[in-house]
Amino acid sequence: MADDLFCVKDRIIVVTGGLGQLGRQFSQAFMDRGAKVAIFDMQTDEQSLSKRFGGIYSEERLLVLSVDITRRDSIQDGLAQVNTKWGVPYGLINNAALDSPPDARVEENGPFESYPESSWDKIMEVNVKGVFLCCKVIGGQMAAENRGTIVNISSIY
């Protein structure tokens, strides 16, 4: 049976950027299969939550935390909350990422030669350093338990 190959029932999964377009789909798929999902995201207000999940989520299966993945202490604080509520995660989906939004200034969506260095720095901080720190902090805890899986997402949708 295919479900036996992807059994995550009662497993704890951390999804970074879990309120974004792809993150919501990953989070929902894990919850549909019985996993407990901890979302680490910057946009954790009730409006974002209900917009993404429409009130169909259960607090027994979904924990949404405001975590800045570019700061080790923020990741550690989020992980401590997951540990207190459910225990050590079994999986990490590094999904959080930035790019230039379609409505960004012309410099950000125009020629590469005019791309702002500050935008580049922020994208690298989230898309590279954030993955590195989450792998170290969350992955380190999973490794100490001699188990776990990390999936690093790269997408242009």
C-alpha positions in Angstrom: 0.0 0.0 0.0 1.4 3.4 -1.0 0.4 5.0 2.3 2.6 2.6 4.2 5.6 4.0 2.3 4.7 7.6 3.4 3.3 7.0 6.9 3.7 10.1 9.0 0.9 9.5 11.4 1.6 11.3 14.7 5.1 12.3 13.4 6.2 15.9 14.2 7.1 17.8 11.1 8.5 21.4 11.0 7.7 23.3 7.9 9.5 26.7 7.4 7.5 29.2 5.5 4.4 27.0 6.1 1.9 29.8 5.4 3.2 30.5 1.9 1.9 29.1 -1.3 3.9 25.9 -1.3 4.3 25.7 2.5 0.6 25.6 3.0 0.3 22.7 0.6 3.1 20.8 2.3 1.6 21.5 5.7 -1.9 20.4 4.7 -0.6 17.2 3.0 1.2 16.2 6.2 -1.8 17.0 8.4 -4.1 15.0 6.0 -1.8 12.0 6.6 -2.0 12.4 10.4 1.2 14.3 11.1 1.6 17.1 13.7 2.8 20.1 11.8 4.8 23.0 13.4 4.9 25.9 11.0 7.8 28.4 11.4 6.8 31.6 9.6 7.0 35.3 9.9 3.4 36.0 9.1 1.5 34.3 11.9 -1.4 36.6 12.5 -4.9 35.2 12.6 -5.8 36.8 9.2 -2.9 35.0 7.5 -3.7 31.7 9.3 -7.4 31.8 8.4 -6.6 32.9 4.8 -4.3 29.9 4.4 -6.2 27.2 6.3 -9.7 28.6 6.4 -10.4 27.4 10.0 -10.0 23.8 9.0 -7.0 23.2 11.2 -6.8 21.6 14.6 -4.6 22.8 17.3 -3.8 19.2 18.1 -2.3 18.9 14.6 -1.0 22.4 13.8 1.2 24.7 15.7 2.0 28.1 14.1 5.0 29.9 15.5 6.5 33.3 14.6 10.1 32.3 13.9 12.8 34.2 12.0 14.9 31.5 10.4 17.8 33.9 9.9 18.4 34.0 13.7 19.6 30.9 15.6 18.0 32.1 18.8 14.6 32.4 17.2 14.8 28.9 15.7 15.9 27.6 19.1 12.9 29.3 20.8 10.5 27.9 18.2 12.0 24.4 18.6 11.7 24.6 22.4 8.0 25.3 22.0 7.6 22.3 19.6 9.5 20.2 22.1 7.2 21.3 25.0 4.0 20.7 23.1 4.9 17.5 21.2 8.5 16.4 21.5 11.4 16.2 19.1 10.6 16.6 15.4 10.8 13.7 13.0 11.1 15.8 9.9 12.1 19.3 8.7 10.9 20.8 5.4 13.1 23.8 4.7 10.6 25.7 2.5 10.9 29.4 3.5 12.3 31.6 0.8 12.3 35.1 -0.6 12.4 36.4 -4.1 11.6 39.7 -5.7 7.8 40.2 -5.7 6.2 41.1 -9.0 5.2 44.5 -7.7 8.8 45.3 -6.5 10.7 48.4 -7.6 11.9 48.4 -11.2 15.5 47.8 -10.0 14.5 44.5 -8.4 12.7 43.1 -11.5 14.8 44.8 -14.2 18.3 44.1 -15.4 20.6 42.2 -13.2 23.1 45.1 -13.4 20.7 47.3 -11.4 19.7 44.7 -8.9 20.1 46.1 -5.3 22.8 44.5 -3.2 20.6 44.9 -0.1 17.9 42.8 -1.8 20.5 40.1 -2.7 21.8 40.1 0.9 18.3 39.6 2.3 17.5 36.8 -0.2 20.8 35.0 0.6 20.2 35.4 4.3 16.8 33.7 4.2 17.3 31.2 1.3 20.8 30.0 2.3 21.6 31.0 5.9 18.1 30.1 7.0 18.4 26.6 5.6 21.8 26.2 7.1 20.7 27.3 10.6 17.5 25.2 10.6 19.5 22.1 9.5 22.0 22.8 12.3 19.5 23.5 15.1 16.5 21.2 14.2 18.6 18.6 12.4 21.0 18.5 15.3 18.2 17.6 17.6 16.9 15.0 15.3 20.4 13.5 14.9 20.8 13.3 18.7 17.7 11.1 18.5 19.3 9.0 15.7 16.4 9.7 13.4 14.8 12.2 11.2 14.5 13.5 7.6 15.3 16.9 6.1 13.9 18.1 2.8 15.3 21.3 1.3 12.9 22.9 -1.2 14.0 24.9 -4.1 11.4 26.3 -6.4 10.3 29.0 -8.8 6.8 27.7 -8.4 
